Amino acid sequence: MSREARWAIVLATLWAVPGCSGSREPTADGPLRIAAAADLRVVLPRLLTAYGDQGSAVAPPSFGASGDLAEQIRGGAPFDVFLSADLDRPKALEAEGLMEPGSVAAYARGSLVLLVHPDVADAVADIFDLTKPEVRKIAIADPQAAPYGQAARAALGSAGLWDSLQAKIVPAGSVAKAVLHVEQGDADAALVSRSLIAGTKTTVVAIDQALYPPRIQGLGIVADSPRKDRARDFTAFLLGGEGRRVLIEHGFEPPDSPTERVPRVP
């Protein structure tokens, strides 16, 4: 199925949800709607809890690959806040007039880890062990739509492994789905966001951050949101001390954190 056809299905599904349509609500009534990158699936509910009573006025977030969410915003999806897994997409939307001018900001720095299924855990100590015959399938998010898929491809390329591992790569619609591939036994390993590994029963191997571009994550307020004041309040919380504390507890770093180098295991 072509990307255009998949996108048509996404739009049809989104607009079929009660209260969602191609046009915006003309009123500020209704819950705040957040489009959130899949790597925030674990931490965002914690952020909303820390946000307090106001969190009850937030609709269940819509999670997905950042590229797909950006396309939904371009298509008129009724979101108020965009939390991307990169900074490029919110900036691009701002340049197109689709983000509130001046609202785009970096909120965190993420990092890649290698998630390894227990069946092959003894064979994998670092990224270079993915070439071993015990590792048959490696899941990564779609590099065209997901920033962590881009980072995974960059890391494998920098390590000189991308070409040799092509036959093992299993594409996933998002970084969260790449995690599921390993948890469900459909892949032996996956390159995923550190923020998603909490509670997993699989082995986690660090990946040298020097192997891929910094994973700076950005947010923005949708330009034609009817709830801009509430969106500003939420994004101010996320960028503030309490929001940063929750993000750090879930594997993120401040956006200006230095790159960490991980030595290769002999």
N, C-alpha and C positions, 0 to 999 in steps of 0.2 A: 504494500500500500504506500502511495506517495506521501510525502510530508504534507502537501496541500490537502490531501484527502483526510489525513489524520487530524489536521487542524480544523477542518470542517466538522468532524465528529466532536472535537473538543468544544467548539462553539455551540453546536446543537445541544450537547449535554448541559453546558453551563446555562444556556438560556431556557432550558427546560425546568431548571430549579425554580420553585416558587419564589417570587420576588426578584428574580434576575431577568434582565432583558438587555437589549442593545442600548436602551436609553437610560439615563440616570434618573434617580428619584429627585424630584424638585425640592424636597424638604430635608431638613437635618434630622428628622425623626428616624428611628430605627437604629440597630446596632452598628458599631464600627466594623467595617469589613477589611480584613487583612489578607493580602496575597503573600504567602511566605514560602521561601525556598525550602526544599525537602530536608536540608540538613538541620532545619530548625524544629523538626517534628517533636523532638524530645524537650528542648529547652523552652519553646514558646509557651506551652501550657504553664510551665513554672514561672515564666515572666508575667503571664496574665494573673497568676495567683499573687505574685509579689506586687502587682499593680493595684491590688486591693479591690474594694467594692466596685470601682469603675470597670473592673474586668468583666462584670456581669453585663455590661453594655457593649460587649464585643462579641460578634458572631463567631461561631467555630471557624478557625482560619482555613483558608484554601491553600493546601500544600501542593507543590509541584516543582518541576525543573524551572529554574529562573527564566530561561529562554521562552518556555511555553507560557509562563505567567506574563512576561512582557508582551507577548503576542496577544494574549487575552486583553490586556490593558489597551493595546492599540486597537483591538476590535470593539472596545466600548464596554468591557466587563465592569460591573459596578463596584470596584474596589476603592477604598479610601487610602490605604497605606500599602506600599510595596516594600517587602523585606527580601532583598536579593542575596544570592550567594556570591555576587561580585559587585563591583562598583560601576563597571562599564555600562551595564544595562540601565540602571537608574539614570546615569548621566546621559545616555543616548535618548531616553524618553524625555528627559528635561530639555534637551536640545530640540526635540520635536514638538515641544509645547505641551507634553502630556504629564509632566510632573510640575508641581508648584515651584516657581522659581525660588532658588535659595534653600529648598527643603532637602535636597539630596546631601547625604552625609555618610561617612564611613562609621559603622557601629561596632565592628569586630574584625579580628583576623582569625581565620580558620586554618586547619592543617589536615593533611592527608595521613591516614594510617592504613596498614595492610591488615585486613581481617582474614583469619585463616580458620578453616573448618577443623574441628578436633581430629578428624581422621588423618590429616596430613600435617598436623601441628609440629610433630617431631622433625619433619623434613624442611620446614621453612623458618629460617632465622632472620632473613632479610629479603629485600626486593629481588636480589639476584637469584635467590632460590626458586623463583617462579619458573625458571627454565627446567627444573627437575621433572622427570617423568611422573612423579607422584601427583604433581599439580596438573590436572587435565583441563580445568575450566577456570577462567579468571573473569569476574564481573566488574565492569566499570559503567558509570552513567554515560549516556549519550553525549559525546564531546560537543556536538553542535548545539545542544539545548541546555546542558548542565555544566556550570563552572567547575564542579568537582570532577566531571568527566574530562574536561579540558586539562585540569591539573593532573589527573591520572595519566592521560596520554603524554603530557609534557614530562612527567617523572619517568615513565617508561622509555621515552625517547632520549632523555638526558642520560639515563643509565645504559643506553645502547641496547635496549631490550624490545622496543616496539615492533620492529620488523619480525624478529624471531618468535614473538609471542602471538602473532596475528591469528593463528589457528586456534588458539586457546581462548580468545577474547569472547565474552558473552555480553552483549549490549543490554543495558537496563534503562528504563524510562527516566529514572531519577536516581540520585545517590541513595535514597532510602530503599529503593527497590533493589539496588545492588547489595545492600546489607541482607535483605530477605533472601536473595539467591544463595548466600552462604548459610544463613540460618536454616533454610529449608533443604539444604544439601544439593541444590542445583548447580552450585559452583564450589570449587575448593578454596578459592580466595577472592577477595574483592578489595579494590582501592577505594576508600570511603572517607567521609569526614569524621574527625575525632569526636565531634559532638554527638554522633549517633551510636557510639559504642557502649554507653552506659547500660548495664544490665545484660549485655550479651554474654553468652556462655562460650564464645569462641576466643581463640588466641589473637592478640593484637600485637602487631609489630610496627615500630616507629619507622617513618620514612624521612629521609633527609630533606628538610625544607629547601635546601639549595637546589634540589632537582626540579623544582617547578616554580613558576612565578608566585609572588606573595598572594595569598588568598584573602584579599581585603574585601569585606562584605559591606554593601551599601544599602541605604533605605531612601525612600522619598514619599512625598504625599501626592496623590493623584490630583492633577490640576483641576478637574471638574468635580471633585468630591464635594457633596453638600455638607460634609461634616469636618471641615478643615480645622476648626478649633479643637475638636476632640482628637483629631489625628495629630495635631501639634502637641497636645498634652501627652498622648501616648508615646510619640517618638522622643519627646523631651525626657520622659521617664526612662526609655530604653537607652538613651545616650548618657543618662545621669549615673550617679554612683551606685544606686541600687540595681539598676538594670545591668550595669557592667559587672557587678558582683555576681549576679545570677549567670551571666554569660560565661564568666571565668570558671565558675563552679562546674559548668557543663562542657569544658574543653576548649573554649575560645580564649583568645588573647586580645588585649587592646589593639586597635588597628595600627598603632605605631610601634608595635613590638619588634625587636630585631629578629632576624632569621636565625633559627637554631640548626646547627649541623649535627647530624647523627653519624657517628663513625660506622663503617661497614664491619659487620661481625665476621671474624676470620673463618 
